[in-house]
């Protein structure tokens, strides 16, 4: 059996305050965060304090191991547990010689009291209140198409749960829990499938209930909050429920007009281009925007005249012919406008 008084550097005569003071000094000295080589000493110190700081445990420990408080005032600094134990034996022998039958009965009663204490169900020192688990926060990037049509994402979350070994108490029998190393928590990676609804907006926060950190003492789990970030696009953007769509057209489509097919998120839309359309002109397609809260936005198409990156010889010859027959100077009144 370990000598807990010797571990803490106190004597059986030491008061609760002295034991507590000694424990604090030694705990600071040998805590693993401060002294990486003091792990075992710290465990012994914690174990000793757990016994000696509890009145019932200390009484049981003293009785079983022969420690006692002296009836006369002594110099505590010169009283060792060994001397105390020797004095206890002397007193016990003297009392036994004086009245052997009475001494035997008292000893039996003490032993019975100790076993009775150990057999009693342990009571909680204090009522533990339920503690709500912490919420977790994650960002998810999606494309514009996924924002309109909806999507699913599998994310990997570092999930914190109560240590199954120490139940969040960090210590077991005065020693650091070997499963969580005294943190009281167990961390694990968990894959969670997040469903992204249709027509979601940039910055929207989705709440996934009970997927945050675990609660303690019967408290509820926290929630997982996922923030949606829509990846920017040079062609498509949003204004409220309206979709702004920049669409390129050929020079001849701008000049003579016609019907063009525009690829959208679900199929294609036909847009009629009038003759003489200029670059930057806007066309509104009603009801083709985002649909939220029973309301639909519009799709605003902005056309931009673009020259194809590669032209055939026939196309080049036609442009040369157009240049020769063209009589209008489109830059004539540039400074007058």
Secondary structure, DSSP 4 states (H G I P E B T S, - for coil): ---HHHHHT--TT--HHHHHHHHHHHHHHH-TTT-TT-HHHHHHHHHHHHHHTSHHHHHHHHHHHT----SS---GGG--HHHHHHHHHHHHHHHHHH-HHHHHHHHHHHHHHHHHHHHSPPPPSSPPPPBPPPPEEEEEEE-HHHHHH-EEEEEEEEEEEE-TTTTT-SEETTEE-TTTTTSSEEEEEEEEEEEEPTTPPTT-EEEETT-SSPPBTTPPP--EEEEEEEPP-SSEEEETTEEEEEEEE-HHHHHH-EEEEEEETTEEEEEEEPTTPPTT-EEEETT-S-EETTEE--EEEEEEE---SS--HHHHHHHHHHHHH----TTTTTTT-
